[in-house]
Amino acid sequence: MDPKLEGKYPPNLASQIAQLALKCIQTEHKIRPSMKEVVETLESIEAANDKPADNRKRTTNSREVQLHSQPDGG
């Protein structure tokens, strides 16, 4: 894992994201997950990372906040 991410994400969650990415780039379209499956998987991973029992400090990425707060026009 990228050393800059160390302590921000548990390795098992990073592994799940990597596995999802590999599924998304399969040449056989029947193997690739639907966008609904991708979103559900990412939401599940995010929920696992947000558990209250997780005592790691979380930081807000200002770029992420900016992207989510932009108007629909772009």
DSSP file (Angstrom, degrees, kcal/mol; ACC not computed):
  #  RESIDUE AA STRUCTURE BP1 BP2  ACC     N-H-->O    O-->H-N    N-H-->O    O-->H-N    TCO  KAPPA ALPHA  PHI   PSI    X-CA   Y-CA   Z-CA
    1    1 A M              0   0    0      0, 0.0     5,-0.1     0, 0.0    13,-0.0   0.000 360.0 360.0 360.0 150.0    0.0    0.0    0.0
    2    2 A D    >>  -     0   0    0      1,-0.2     3,-2.0     3,-0.1     4,-0.5  -0.415 360.0-134.3 -59.2 126.8    1.1    3.6   -0.6
    3    3 A P  G >4 S+     0   0    0      0, 0.0     3,-0.9     0, 0.0    -1,-0.2   0.783 103.6  64.9 -57.4 -27.2    2.9    4.8    2.5
    4    4 A K  G 34 S+     0   0    0      1,-0.2    -2,-0.1     3,-0.0     0, 0.0   0.738 102.9  48.4 -67.8 -21.0    0.9    8.0    2.4
    5    5 A L  G X> S+     0   0    0     -3,-2.0     3,-2.5     2,-0.1     4,-1.0   0.531  81.3 127.0 -93.9  -7.9   -2.2    6.0    3.0
    6    6 A E  T << S+     0   0    0     -3,-0.9    -4,-0.0    -4,-0.5     0, 0.0  -0.256  79.9  11.0 -56.9 129.5   -0.8    4.1    5.9
    7    7 A G  T 34 S+     0   0    0      2,-0.4    -1,-0.3     1,-0.0    50,-0.1   0.269 112.8  82.2  86.9 -11.4   -3.1    4.4    9.0
    8    8 A K  T <4 S+     0   0    0     -3,-2.5    -2,-0.2     1,-0.3    51,-0.1   0.764  99.2  24.6 -93.9 -29.0   -5.9    6.0    7.0
    9    9 A Y  S  < S-     0   0    0     -4,-1.0    -2,-0.4     4,-0.0    -1,-0.3  -1.000  84.0-115.0-137.4 133.9   -7.4    2.8    5.6
   10   10 A P    >>  -     0   0    0      0, 0.0     4,-1.9     0, 0.0     3,-0.9  -0.437  29.4-122.5 -64.2 140.3   -7.2   -0.8    6.9
   11   11 A P  H 3> S+     0   0    0      0, 0.0     4,-2.3     0, 0.0     5,-0.2   0.835 110.3  58.5 -54.9 -35.0   -5.3   -3.0    4.5
   12   12 A N  H 3> S+     0   0    0      1,-0.2     4,-1.7     2,-0.2     5,-0.1   0.869 106.8  47.2 -66.4 -34.1   -8.2   -5.4    4.2
   13   13 A L  H <> S+     0   0    0     -3,-0.9     4,-2.1     2,-0.2    -1,-0.2   0.889 110.8  51.3 -72.6 -38.6  -10.5   -2.6    2.9
   14   14 A A  H  X S+     0   0    0     -4,-1.9     4,-2.2     1,-0.2    -2,-0.2   0.887 109.2  52.1 -62.3 -38.1   -7.8   -1.5    0.5
   15   15 A S  H  X S+     0   0    0     -4,-2.3     4,-2.5    -5,-0.2    -1,-0.2   0.895 107.0  52.1 -64.7 -40.8   -7.6   -5.1   -0.7
   16   16 A Q  H  X S+     0   0    0     -4,-1.7     4,-2.1     2,-0.2    -2,-0.2   0.894 110.0  48.9 -62.7 -39.8  -11.3   -5.2   -1.3
   17   17 A I  H  X S+     0   0    0     -4,-2.1     4,-2.5     2,-0.2    -2,-0.2   0.908 110.8  50.2 -66.6 -41.4  -11.2   -2.0   -3.4
   18   18 A A  H  X S+     0   0    0     -4,-2.2     4,-2.2     2,-0.2    -2,-0.2   0.906 110.0  50.4 -63.0 -41.4   -8.3   -3.4   -5.4
   19   19 A Q  H  X S+     0   0    0     -4,-2.5     4,-1.9     2,-0.2    -1,-0.2   0.900 110.3  50.0 -63.7 -40.3  -10.3   -6.6   -6.0
   20   20 A L  H  X S+     0   0    0     -4,-2.1     4,-2.0     2,-0.2    -2,-0.2   0.922 108.9  52.1 -63.3 -43.9  -13.3   -4.6   -7.1
   21   21 A A  H  X S+     0   0    0     -4,-2.5     4,-1.0     1,-0.2    -2,-0.2   0.899 107.5  52.6 -59.7 -41.1  -11.1   -2.6   -9.5
   22   22 A L  H >< S+     0   0    0     -4,-2.2     3,-0.5     1,-0.2    -1,-0.2   0.890 108.1  50.7 -62.8 -39.1   -9.7   -5.8  -11.0
   23   23 A K  H >< S+     0   0    0     -4,-1.9     3,-1.2     1,-0.2    -1,-0.2   0.883 106.0  57.1 -63.7 -37.2  -13.3   -7.0  -11.6
   24   24 A C  H 3< S+     0   0    0     -4,-2.0    -1,-0.2     1,-0.2    -2,-0.2   0.729 106.0  49.0 -68.5 -22.6  -14.1   -3.7  -13.3
   25   25 A I  T << S+     0   0    0     -4,-1.0    -1,-0.2    -3,-0.5    -2,-0.2   0.245  77.4 131.9-104.4  13.9  -11.4   -4.1  -15.9
   26   26 A Q    <   -     0   0    0     -3,-1.2     6,-0.1     1,-0.1    -3,-0.0  -0.390  56.8-138.6 -63.4 141.1  -12.1   -7.7  -17.0
   27   27 A T  S    S+     0   0    0      1,-0.1     2,-0.7    -2,-0.1    -1,-0.1   0.827  88.5  76.6 -71.7 -30.6  -12.2   -8.0  -20.8
   28   28 A E  S >> S-     0   0    0      1,-0.2     3,-1.8     2,-0.0     4,-1.0  -0.727  74.3-152.7 -83.8 113.4  -15.3  -10.3  -20.6
   29   29 A H  T 34 S+     0   0    0     -2,-0.7     3,-0.2     1,-0.3    -1,-0.2   0.775  90.8  64.1 -60.7 -27.5  -18.2   -8.0  -19.9
   30   30 A K  T 34 S+     0   0    0      1,-0.2    -1,-0.3    -3,-0.0    -2,-0.0   0.745 102.4  50.3 -68.5 -21.7  -20.2  -10.8  -18.2
   31   31 A I  T <4 S+     0   0    0     -3,-1.8    -1,-0.2     2,-0.1    -2,-0.2   0.766  91.3  93.1 -85.7 -28.2  -17.5  -10.9  -15.5
   32   32 A R  S  < S-     0   0    0     -4,-1.0    -8,-0.2    -3,-0.2     2,-0.1  -0.387  81.0-116.2 -69.0 142.4  -17.5   -7.2  -14.8
   33   33 A P        -     0   0    0      0, 0.0    -1,-0.1     0, 0.0    -2,-0.1  -0.406  28.6-109.5 -74.2 154.5  -19.8   -5.9  -12.1
   34   34 A S     >  -     0   0    0      1,-0.1     4,-2.3    -2,-0.1     5,-0.1  -0.356  31.4-107.7 -72.8 163.9  -22.7   -3.6  -12.8
   35   35 A M  H  > S+     0   0    0      1,-0.2     4,-2.8     2,-0.2     5,-0.2   0.864 122.9  57.1 -62.3 -33.9  -22.5    0.0  -11.7
   36   36 A K  H  > S+     0   0    0      1,-0.2     4,-2.6     2,-0.2    -1,-0.2   0.930 107.8  46.7 -61.0 -44.4  -25.1   -0.9   -9.1
   37   37 A E  H  > S+     0   0    0      2,-0.2     4,-2.4     1,-0.2    -2,-0.2   0.881 111.6  51.9 -64.8 -38.1  -22.8   -3.6   -7.7
   38   38 A V  H  X S+     0   0    0     -4,-2.3     4,-2.7     2,-0.2    -2,-0.2   0.946 112.2  45.2 -62.8 -48.3  -19.8   -1.3   -7.8
   39   39 A V  H  X S+     0   0    0     -4,-2.8     4,-2.8     1,-0.2     5,-0.2   0.925 113.6  49.4 -62.1 -45.7  -21.7    1.4   -5.8
   40   40 A E  H  X S+     0   0    0     -4,-2.6     4,-2.1    -5,-0.2    -1,-0.2   0.904 112.5  48.1 -61.6 -41.3  -23.1   -1.2   -3.3
   41   41 A T  H  X S+     0   0    0     -4,-2.4     4,-2.4     2,-0.2    -2,-0.2   0.933 113.0  47.1 -65.6 -45.4  -19.6   -2.6   -2.8
   42   42 A L  H  X S+     0   0    0     -4,-2.7     4,-2.7     1,-0.2    -2,-0.2   0.890 112.0  50.6 -64.7 -38.7  -18.0    0.8   -2.3
   43   43 A E  H  X S+     0   0    0     -4,-2.8     4,-2.6     2,-0.2    -1,-0.2   0.892 110.5  50.1 -64.6 -38.4  -20.8    1.8    0.1
   44   44 A S  H  X S+     0   0    0     -4,-2.1     4,-2.1    -5,-0.2    -2,-0.2   0.909 111.9  47.2 -64.9 -42.4  -20.2   -1.4    2.1
   45   45 A I  H  X S+     0   0    0     -4,-2.4     4,-1.8     2,-0.2    -2,-0.2   0.915 112.6  49.8 -65.1 -43.0  -16.5   -0.8    2.2
   46   46 A E  H  X S+     0   0    0     -4,-2.7     4,-1.3     1,-0.2    -2,-0.2   0.911 109.9  50.8 -62.2 -42.7  -17.1    2.9    3.3
   47   47 A A  H  < S+     0   0    0     -4,-2.6     3,-0.3     1,-0.2     4,-0.3   0.892 108.9  51.4 -62.8 -39.6  -19.5    1.7    6.0
   48   48 A A  H >< S+     0   0    0     -4,-2.1     3,-0.7     1,-0.2    -1,-0.2   0.850 110.4  49.4 -65.4 -33.4  -16.9   -0.8    7.3
   49   49 A N  H 3< S+     0   0    0     -4,-1.8    -1,-0.2     1,-0.2    -2,-0.2   0.714 108.5  54.3 -77.2 -21.1  -14.3    2.0    7.4
   50   50 A D  T 3< S+     0   0    0     -4,-1.3    -1,-0.2    -3,-0.3    -2,-0.2   0.341  74.6 136.3 -95.1   5.7  -16.7    4.3    9.3
   51   51 A K    X   -     0   0    0     -3,-0.7     3,-1.9    -4,-0.3    -3,-0.1  -0.261  59.8-130.4 -56.4 137.0  -17.5    1.9   12.2
   52   52 A P  T 3  S+     0   0    0      0, 0.0    -1,-0.1     0, 0.0    -3,-0.0   0.796 106.3  65.5 -59.4 -29.0  -17.5    3.7   15.6
   53   53 A A  T 3  S+     0   0    0      2,-0.1     2,-0.9     1,-0.0    -2,-0.1   0.662  79.0  97.0 -68.4 -13.3  -15.2    1.0   17.0
   54   54 A D    <   -     0   0    0     -3,-1.9    -1,-0.0     1,-0.1    -5,-0.0  -0.686  56.2-173.7 -79.8 109.1  -12.6    2.2   14.5
   55   55 A N        +     0   0    0     -2,-0.9    -1,-0.1     2,-0.1     2,-0.1   0.339  40.9 120.8 -90.2   6.8  -10.4    4.5   16.6
   56   56 A R  S    S-     0   0    0      1,-0.1     2,-0.3   -48,-0.0   -48,-0.1  -0.412  71.4-109.2 -69.8 147.2   -8.3    5.8   13.8
   57   57 A K        -     0   0    0    -50,-0.1     2,-0.4    -2,-0.1    -1,-0.1  -0.608  33.2-149.7 -75.3 134.4   -8.3    9.6   13.2
   58   58 A R        -     0   0    0     -2,-0.3     2,-0.4    -3,-0.0   -50,-0.1  -0.881   7.4-159.1-107.9 137.9  -10.1   10.4   10.0
   59   59 A T        -     0   0    0     -2,-0.4     2,-0.5   -51,-0.1     0, 0.0  -0.877  17.1-124.9-113.4 149.4   -9.2   13.4    7.9
   60   60 A T        -     0   0    0     -2,-0.4     2,-0.7     4,-0.0     3,-0.1  -0.813  18.7-134.9 -94.2 127.9  -11.4   15.1    5.4
   61   61 A N     >  -     0   0    0     -2,-0.5     4,-2.0     1,-0.2     3,-0.3  -0.728   8.7-151.4 -81.0 116.7  -10.0   15.5    1.9
   62   62 A S  H  > S+     0   0    0     -2,-0.7     4,-2.3     1,-0.2    -1,-0.2   0.833  96.5  55.8 -62.1 -32.0  -10.7   19.0    0.9
   63   63 A R  H  > S+     0   0    0      2,-0.2     4,-2.5     1,-0.2    -1,-0.2   0.910 106.5  50.9 -64.5 -41.5  -10.8   17.9   -2.8
   64   64 A E  H  > S+     0   0    0     -3,-0.3     4,-2.1     2,-0.2    -2,-0.2   0.923 110.6  48.3 -61.9 -45.0  -13.5   15.4   -1.9
   65   65 A V  H  X S+     0   0    0     -4,-2.0     4,-1.2     1,-0.2    -1,-0.2   0.914 111.3  50.9 -62.5 -43.0  -15.6   18.0   -0.2
   66   66 A Q  H  < S+     0   0    0     -4,-2.3     4,-0.5     1,-0.2     3,-0.4   0.912 109.8  49.8 -61.9 -43.6  -15.2   20.3   -3.1
   67   67 A L  H >< S+     0   0    0     -4,-2.5     3,-0.8     1,-0.2    -1,-0.2   0.890 112.0  47.7 -63.4 -39.7  -16.3   17.6   -5.6
   68   68 A H  H 3< S+     0   0    0     -4,-2.1    -1,-0.2     1,-0.2    -2,-0.2   0.682 110.9  51.7 -76.6 -17.1  -19.4   16.7   -3.6
   69   69 A S  T 3< S+     0   0    0     -4,-1.2    -1,-0.2    -3,-0.4    -2,-0.2   0.416  82.1 112.5-101.8   2.7  -20.4   20.4   -3.2
   70   70 A Q  S <  S-     0   0    0     -3,-0.8    -3,-0.0    -4,-0.5    -4,-0.0  -0.459  74.7-105.5 -73.3 146.4  -20.3   21.4   -6.8
   71   71 A P    >   -     0   0    0      0, 0.0     3,-2.0     0, 0.0    -1,-0.1  -0.239  37.1-100.2 -63.8 161.8  -23.6   22.2   -8.5
   72   72 A D  T 3  S+     0   0    0      1,-0.3    -2,-0.1     2,-0.2     0, 0.0   0.729 114.7  74.6 -57.5 -24.1  -25.0   19.7  -11.0
   73   73 A G  T 3         0   0    0      1,-0.1    -1,-0.3     0, 0.0    -3,-0.0   0.551 360.0 360.0 -71.6  -7.2  -23.6   21.7  -13.9
   74   74 A G    <         0   0    0     -3,-2.0    -2,-0.2     0, 0.0    -1,-0.1   0.433 360.0 360.0 127.9 360.0  -20.0   20.7  -13.3
